[in-house]
Amino acid sequence: MKSYKDLEIPEQHPCKYLPSLSNMLRLVTSLVALSASFATAAVPPTPEGALVTKLLSTIGPNSSQPLSDASIAALNLNENAIYSQIAYCIDPNKPVWSGSLCNLIPDFTLTAAGGDDNTLAPNWYVGYNRKTQAVVVAFEGTETPEEWIVDDARWPLVTLDPRLSAGNNFQSYATLGFQDAWAVFADLVLKAVTALVNTPNPNAPVKRIQVTGHSLGGAIASFSALHMSLNFPKIPVQLTTYATPRIGSPDLAAWVRKNLGNNTIFTVHQRDPFAHAPPLDWFFSQYSHVSYELWNSTSIPSTVLCSGLENPSCSDSLIFWFPSDHYGPFYGLYMGNDTGRCQWPQAVTLSQQVSVTALPTPTQHPGHR
């Protein structure tokens, strides 16, 4: 693997980029036109998606709506933050649901895990929450700034993977590095989810699929949620991510919206620069987020929901950024490999797919933080 010192970092580094008014107007116009080109399909709403739809109906374009504590709780932002942070802790060789963070979600059963820190594909895991009757898919983010440069700074746009286009003959483009990271284990993740969805177990019905991740994990989760929605069109899919970069072009954002509706949210913490990579315009290419932004700003007393996918009145308005904001806290939880919240005992190796009924009930392990 190349050292980050061997790579040429683009002169328009995300920390130096300031979108111009003309760029913003061009992107908004493109998004509107592309959204109209896709007929809105009936997307099964999640409770989170229904709440987002309700809140968005009360605000205008390029506006924001402060979220109450009740709304933050209803959007399950803390729970998904826990799932995302746990992805940094999972050891694919001996996965087990134990430790202080795992004990906060005792109704969860881990069924599959994978990943390889020596490749472009971070760790991931899949499981079932008996209380919420949800299949959960979570992805690990980049662990160090050096790995971000080596693995994530491949920004050229490439044709969308055929597994994500559903046979549609349209030009949709994805950010190279993020799509490649998703593609390595995409089929294994889908296989693990399929095993849970298709398991004829009346005691474990699947009412929803929720996909989450932080940083690079959020980018991979975005592709994965689209993948799940295309393979399970009758099951509501919720995408909730944190510090998520832009995963592709505006037409990809329109395609995600067609298949996931308003079941997509991501949180930007204060002046996090990595949520703004790649820039809106980079080397004659345009990029866009695919989810609605929740912004936790230093100048606003509460987290706000931002209308539109690129809202110039929210974190896109920033000029100066701070890399340390990338790690949170997100709803009370810091994220990243070095947070000191993950400890795992020895455990037997799980297979790539295990029936929910075959797994023991998660147990508490005293002595682990």
Phi, psi and omega in degrees: 000137180294147170283151179297340179289340181274351185266149175268115180276129181305142181298327177274065178296146183304331181285349181252357189273135174231111183295136178277163179298320181295321178296317180297314181296321180295320181292317179298316179299318180296317181296318180297314181295318182289323177298321180290333183288338177261119176294131183291119180271165178282102180263126178299119182280144168271165175303323177295316180297321178295321179292319177300316178301317180296316181292320180295332181291347183261357182232158182265184178298145178053037178238177180217159182230118177300140180263133175283166176300324179295320179292319178299319178293318182293333178278359177056038184288323179290316180299315180291330174296321177296313178303318182294317180292323179299331179300333176288341186263339186297129171255110184301337182279338177211061183289139177205146181268091184203158181114172188299317181289316180298325181292345175286343179234072187289345182274004184267139175241121179282130182240338181201149178207155179193187180125169181204111182292348181269001179239190178281358186254109176292175181289157179212162173209159180227145177194186185230132176259113184292329182288314182268353182055045183240141166276130183246133176236125182228146183233141177284147175267181177293140188269333182222156176301325180296319178294327178298318181292317183288316189265330193250346186272026175263092191263351181305146177276135178232164180299140180299137178305135182304332178293344182253352182263348177055034177077004179285135181267072176224159183270103177235137189237141181243153176290126191308303186297320182289318179294321178299319180296321177293320190293333185302314184244015184302317183290324178293319178297315178299321179297319180294319178291318180300321179300324179282318181294322185268001179288118180284073183238106181296341179274356181222060178291148180255109180264345182196161172239126177241134186238134186211165178173163181242137174064233175304324177299327176291323177295314179297320179300325180296315176295319182295319179297319176298317179301316180294319182295327179285329181270337180229067188295341181266355180256127178300133178243126179249128177250115179229113185228174186222135178054044188272130176283176178279124188263359180176199186277167178302327179288333172294320177300319178295323179292318177297317180298321179298323186264338180244351180059226179264016179277039184221122176217148173217151184252133171252124179266111174050243187253044179292119181283332189288339175288355181245023176247141346297167176298165178303320176233127181212117179050054175068013177245150178249143182232158179207149166290161180247357183237162174285139185273135166250120186246124174259094186261151177289336184266357181239132187293340181221164175295140181241148171267127184257133177284151181078166181269338175225093188261113183291351178266356178255221188293343174295346181279353186288148174249314181253134184237158180232114182303329182296338179291347181298333186265000176102203017281148175252105180054044176091359185235126172279146181239151180133164185289339188256025183277348177074018183256003187239119173223137186231130175282172176293145180205160178287152181287136175271149174284173183292336174214129183226137178296144178302320183289344182274348183265145176289159174294134179304138182244157176282142178238090180298148180103347178256134184294000000 
